[in-house]
Amino acid sequence: MTSYQPATQPTLYFIGVTTGKSSIMKVFPAWAEYLGLKDAVIKGIDFKLHDDPAAYRKAVEFIRDDPLSLGALVTTHKIDLFHACRDLFDVIDQHALLMDETSCISKRNGKLICHAKDPISSGLAIDGFLGENYFAEHDADLFSMGAGGSTIAITWHLMRSSRGKNVPGRIVVTNRSQHRLDEIKRIHAQVETDVPVEYLLAETAEANDAVLKTLKPGSLVINATGLGKDAPGSPLTDAAQFPEKSVVWDLNYRGDLVFLDQARRQEAEKSLQVEDGWTYFLHGWTQVIAEVFDVAIPTSGPSFDEISRIALQAAGR
């Protein structure tokens, strides 16, 4: 099991699978300078998918007990880490309680705090590329492949009755394992909504292809599986056919991005709007940095545009 060395500078940890490959390792130092985070650094902690709960606990206990370890962003392991470490947190925010996940760890006034930032960051990303009233203006479905934390957050954001008519006509969630489908169904039962939801076991890419054929034109199709980043491939086959005028969103922005390539090959013919995960990356990280370092970071406007420009330059995009 990994041994941890006390931080000698204010440190933000990135808990993931292949953290060293992420653009954030180049972007964070540039952001830290822009935001005035003196001497702040970022360090990656890599775990295997569905790692030993004791490994997650050791990392969280280290962050809790080390003075200059200020917090962490958690990706991929959000649900597993929450289940392993729930009792270690002094405070769990309302989103984390509902979602059963940890995407951000911070410390304030001697307390270790668990946050789920995805409902906020995914909402900012979606509203940015769809506009404010997309589902009210389009009779469209939502199809999300993968039933992990990102899909939980995205569906929560889009399905709530408080959005009025601006909700999908129906939601379809697929996953390769039944227990994740059972979990998201349990969480959805706590959300006030009239949107019909289908939870489908899809052990093969062909099963996801079949769902595409049932979607209305203009639907939002999401790769939330991690395939293309955490593991190679796509949740669809090359024979998959996207609905006309659909919005195709890959939550990944790095990796082999097979799903994005599949969509782009049909972009002109099917009049698709194809989005990668870059804006989601920006909102996901800035929400956590704001929380961990207790700084205000705008979510739009000139300052956010500058944060985006700095990130693009630092990442070499």
C-alpha positions as CSV (number, residue, x, y, z in Angstrom):
1,M,0.0,0.0,0.0
2,T,1.2,3.5,-0.8
3,S,3.1,5.4,1.9
4,Y,2.6,9.2,2.1
5,Q,5.1,11.9,2.9
6,P,4.0,15.0,4.7
7,A,3.5,18.0,2.4
8,T,6.0,20.8,2.6
9,Q,3.8,23.2,0.6
10,P,0.0,23.8,0.4
11,T,-1.0,20.7,-1.6
12,L,-4.1,19.7,-3.5
13,Y,-4.3,16.0,-4.3
14,F,-5.8,14.5,-7.5
15,I,-7.2,11.0,-6.7
16,G,-7.8,9.0,-9.9
17,V,-6.4,6.2,-12.1
18,T,-3.9,7.8,-14.5
19,T,-3.5,11.2,-12.9
20,G,-0.1,11.9,-14.4
21,K,-1.6,12.0,-17.9
22,S,-4.1,14.7,-17.0
23,S,-3.7,18.2,-18.3
24,I,-4.3,19.5,-14.8
25,M,-0.7,18.7,-13.9
26,K,0.4,21.5,-16.3
27,V,-2.6,23.7,-15.8
28,F,-2.7,23.9,-12.0
29,P,0.6,25.7,-11.6
30,A,-0.5,28.4,-14.2
31,W,-3.9,28.7,-12.4
32,A,-2.2,28.9,-9.0
33,E,-0.2,31.9,-10.2
34,Y,-3.2,33.6,-11.7
35,L,-5.3,33.0,-8.6
36,G,-2.6,34.0,-6.2
37,L,-2.3,30.6,-4.5
38,K,1.2,31.1,-3.1
39,D,3.5,28.0,-3.3
40,A,0.5,25.7,-3.9
41,V,1.2,22.4,-5.7
42,I,-0.8,19.5,-7.0
43,K,0.1,15.8,-6.5
44,G,-1.6,12.7,-8.1
45,I,-2.7,9.6,-6.2
46,D,-3.5,6.7,-8.5
47,F,-5.7,3.7,-7.4
48,K,-6.9,0.7,-9.4
49,L,-10.5,0.7,-10.4
50,H,-12.6,-0.4,-7.4
51,D,-9.5,-0.6,-5.2
52,D,-9.2,-2.0,-1.6
53,P,-11.3,0.2,0.8
54,A,-8.3,0.2,3.1
55,A,-6.3,2.0,0.4
56,Y,-8.9,4.8,0.1
57,R,-9.1,5.1,3.9
58,K,-5.3,5.5,4.2
59,A,-5.2,8.3,1.7
60,V,-8.1,10.2,3.3
61,E,-6.7,9.8,6.8
62,F,-3.3,11.1,5.5
63,I,-5.0,14.2,4.0
64,R,-7.0,14.7,7.2
65,D,-4.0,14.5,9.5
66,D,-1.3,16.4,7.4
67,P,-1.4,20.2,8.0
68,L,-0.3,21.3,4.5
69,S,-2.5,18.7,2.7
70,L,-5.5,20.9,2.1
71,G,-7.8,18.7,0.1
72,A,-8.4,16.6,-3.0
73,L,-10.4,16.2,-6.2
74,V,-11.6,12.7,-6.6
75,T,-12.5,11.2,-10.0
76,T,-13.4,7.6,-11.0
77,H,-13.3,6.5,-7.4
78,K,-16.0,8.9,-6.1
79,I,-18.6,6.3,-5.1
80,D,-16.1,3.7,-3.8
81,L,-14.2,6.2,-1.8
82,F,-17.4,7.6,-0.2
83,H,-18.5,4.1,0.9
84,A,-15.0,3.3,2.3
85,C,-14.5,6.6,4.1
86,R,-17.9,8.0,5.0
87,D,-17.2,7.7,8.7
88,L,-14.0,9.7,8.4
89,F,-15.8,12.9,7.4
90,D,-16.9,15.5,10.0
91,V,-19.3,17.1,7.5
92,I,-21.0,15.6,4.4
93,D,-22.7,18.1,2.1
94,Q,-26.3,17.6,0.8
95,H,-25.2,16.6,-2.7
96,A,-22.8,14.0,-1.4
97,L,-25.5,12.6,0.9
98,L,-27.9,12.2,-2.0
99,M,-25.3,11.1,-4.6
100,D,-23.5,8.7,-2.2
101,E,-20.1,10.0,-3.5
102,T,-17.1,12.2,-2.8
103,S,-15.7,14.3,-5.6
104,C,-14.1,16.9,-3.4
105,I,-12.4,16.8,0.0
106,S,-11.7,20.0,1.9
107,K,-10.7,21.1,5.4
108,R,-12.1,24.0,7.3
109,N,-11.8,24.9,11.0
110,G,-10.4,21.5,11.9
111,K,-13.2,19.6,10.1
112,L,-12.8,17.2,7.2
113,I,-15.5,17.9,4.7
114,C,-16.9,15.7,1.9
115,H,-18.5,17.4,-1.1
116,A,-20.1,16.2,-4.3
117,K,-19.4,19.0,-6.8
118,D,-20.5,17.1,-10.0
119,P,-24.1,18.3,-9.8
120,I,-22.8,21.9,-10.0
121,S,-20.0,21.4,-12.5
122,S,-22.0,19.1,-14.8
123,G,-24.9,21.6,-14.7
124,L,-22.6,24.5,-15.6
125,A,-21.1,22.5,-18.5
126,I,-24.5,21.3,-19.9
127,D,-26.2,24.7,-19.6
128,G,-23.1,26.2,-21.4
129,F,-23.4,24.1,-24.5
130,L,-27.2,23.3,-24.6
131,G,-28.5,26.8,-23.6
132,E,-31.0,27.5,-20.9
133,N,-34.2,25.9,-22.4
134,Y,-33.0,23.1,-24.7
135,F,-35.4,20.4,-23.5
136,A,-38.3,22.8,-23.3
137,E,-37.8,23.7,-27.0
138,H,-36.9,20.1,-28.2
139,D,-38.9,16.9,-27.8
140,A,-35.7,15.0,-26.9
141,D,-34.4,12.2,-24.8
142,L,-31.3,11.8,-22.6
143,F,-29.2,8.6,-23.0
144,S,-26.3,8.2,-20.6
145,M,-23.9,5.2,-20.9
146,G,-22.4,4.4,-17.5
147,A,-24.2,4.6,-14.2
148,G,-21.5,6.1,-12.0
149,G,-21.2,9.5,-10.3
150,S,-21.2,11.6,-13.4
151,T,-24.5,10.2,-14.7
152,I,-26.0,10.5,-11.3
153,A,-25.1,14.2,-11.2
154,I,-26.1,14.9,-14.8
155,T,-29.5,13.2,-14.5
156,W,-30.2,14.9,-11.2
157,H,-29.5,18.2,-12.8
158,L,-31.8,17.6,-15.8
159,M,-34.7,15.6,-14.3
160,R,-35.8,17.7,-11.4
161,S,-39.4,19.0,-11.4
162,S,-38.2,22.4,-10.5
163,R,-37.0,22.8,-14.1
164,G,-40.6,22.8,-15.3
165,K,-40.9,21.7,-18.9
166,N,-37.2,22.0,-19.5
167,V,-36.6,18.2,-18.8
168,P,-35.9,15.3,-21.2
169,G,-38.9,13.4,-22.5
170,R,-37.4,10.2,-21.0
171,I,-34.0,9.2,-19.6
172,V,-32.2,5.9,-20.5
173,V,-29.2,4.8,-18.3
174,T,-27.2,1.8,-19.3
175,N,-24.4,0.0,-17.4
176,R,-22.3,-3.2,-17.7
177,S,-23.1,-4.2,-14.1
178,Q,-26.5,-4.4,-12.4
179,H,-25.5,-3.1,-9.0
180,R,-24.7,0.4,-10.3
181,L,-28.1,0.5,-12.0
182,D,-29.7,-0.5,-8.7
183,E,-27.8,2.3,-7.0
184,I,-28.7,5.1,-9.4
185,K,-32.4,3.9,-9.4
186,R,-32.3,4.2,-5.6
187,I,-31.0,7.7,-5.7
188,H,-33.5,8.8,-8.4
189,A,-36.3,7.6,-6.2
190,Q,-35.3,10.5,-3.8
191,V,-35.6,13.1,-6.6
192,E,-38.9,14.9,-7.3
193,T,-39.5,14.2,-11.0
194,D,-42.1,13.1,-13.5
195,V,-39.5,12.0,-16.2
196,P,-39.7,8.3,-17.0
197,V,-36.3,6.6,-16.5
198,E,-35.2,3.2,-18.0
199,Y,-32.3,1.3,-16.4
200,L,-30.9,-1.2,-18.8
201,L,-28.1,-3.7,-18.4
202,A,-25.8,-3.4,-21.4
203,E,-23.0,-5.9,-21.2
204,T,-22.0,-5.3,-24.8
205,A,-21.5,-2.2,-27.1
206,E,-24.2,-3.7,-29.4
207,A,-26.7,-3.3,-26.6
208,N,-26.0,0.5,-26.4
209,D,-26.2,0.6,-30.2
210,A,-29.7,-0.7,-29.9
211,V,-30.7,2.0,-27.5
212,L,-29.6,4.7,-30.0
213,K,-32.1,3.5,-32.5
214,T,-35.0,4.2,-30.0
215,L,-34.0,7.9,-29.3
216,K,-35.8,10.9,-30.7
217,P,-34.0,13.4,-33.0
218,G,-32.1,16.0,-31.0
219,S,-31.5,13.8,-28.0
220,L,-28.5,14.2,-25.7
221,V,-26.2,11.1,-25.9
222,I,-23.4,10.9,-23.2
223,N,-20.4,8.7,-22.8
224,A,-20.0,8.6,-19.0
225,T,-18.3,5.2,-18.9
226,G,-14.7,6.2,-18.6
227,L,-14.0,4.3,-21.8
228,G,-11.5,6.3,-23.8
229,K,-9.7,7.6,-20.7
230,D,-9.6,5.1,-17.8
231,A,-9.8,2.2,-20.3
232,P,-9.5,2.0,-24.1
233,G,-12.4,1.8,-26.4
234,S,-16.0,3.1,-26.7
235,P,-19.4,2.0,-25.3
236,L,-20.6,1.9,-28.9
237,T,-19.6,-0.1,-32.0
238,D,-18.5,1.5,-35.2
239,A,-21.8,0.5,-36.7
240,A,-23.8,2.7,-34.2
241,Q,-26.0,5.3,-35.7
242,F,-26.6,8.5,-33.8
243,P,-30.1,10.2,-33.9
244,E,-30.5,13.1,-36.3
245,K,-29.5,16.5,-34.8
246,S,-28.5,14.9,-31.6
247,V,-26.0,16.4,-29.1
248,V,-23.2,13.9,-28.5
249,W,-21.1,14.5,-25.3
250,D,-18.0,12.6,-24.3
251,L,-17.1,13.4,-20.7
252,N,-13.5,12.7,-21.7
253,Y,-11.2,15.2,-23.3
254,R,-8.0,13.1,-23.3
255,G,-7.3,9.5,-24.1
256,D,-8.0,7.6,-27.3
257,L,-11.5,9.2,-27.6
258,V,-13.0,6.5,-29.8
259,F,-16.5,7.6,-28.9
260,L,-15.8,11.2,-30.1
261,D,-14.3,9.9,-33.3
262,Q,-17.4,7.8,-33.9
263,A,-19.6,10.9,-33.5
264,R,-17.4,13.1,-35.7
265,R,-17.6,10.7,-38.6
266,Q,-21.4,11.3,-38.6
267,E,-21.3,14.9,-37.6
268,A,-22.0,16.4,-41.0
269,E,-24.4,13.7,-42.3
270,K,-26.5,13.6,-39.1
271,S,-26.2,17.4,-38.2
272,L,-24.7,16.4,-34.8
273,Q,-23.4,18.8,-32.1
274,V,-20.3,17.1,-30.8
275,E,-18.9,18.1,-27.4
276,D,-15.9,16.8,-25.5
277,G,-15.2,17.1,-21.8
278,W,-13.0,20.2,-21.7
279,T,-15.5,22.6,-20.3
280,Y,-16.6,19.9,-17.8
281,F,-12.9,19.6,-16.9
282,L,-12.7,23.4,-16.3
283,H,-15.8,23.6,-14.1
284,G,-15.0,20.4,-12.3
285,W,-11.5,21.7,-11.3
286,T,-12.4,25.3,-10.6
287,Q,-15.3,24.3,-8.3
288,V,-12.9,22.1,-6.3
289,I,-10.0,24.6,-6.2
290,A,-12.4,27.3,-5.0
291,E,-13.6,25.1,-2.2
292,V,-10.2,23.7,-1.1
293,F,-8.3,27.0,-1.2
294,D,-11.3,29.1,-0.1
295,V,-11.1,31.5,-3.0
296,A,-13.9,32.9,-5.3
297,I,-13.7,31.7,-8.9
298,P,-16.3,33.0,-11.4
299,T,-18.2,30.4,-13.4
300,S,-18.6,32.7,-16.4
301,G,-17.5,36.1,-17.8
302,P,-14.1,37.6,-18.5
303,S,-12.3,36.1,-15.5
304,F,-13.6,32.6,-16.4
305,D,-12.6,33.1,-20.0
306,E,-9.1,34.0,-18.9
307,I,-9.0,30.9,-16.7
308,S,-10.0,28.8,-19.8
309,R,-7.4,30.6,-22.0
310,I,-4.6,29.9,-19.4
311,A,-5.7,26.2,-19.2
312,L,-5.7,25.9,-23.0
313,Q,-2.2,27.4,-23.3
314,A,-0.8,25.4,-20.4
315,A,-2.2,22.2,-21.7
316,G,-1.0,22.9,-25.3
317,R,-4.5,22.5,-26.8
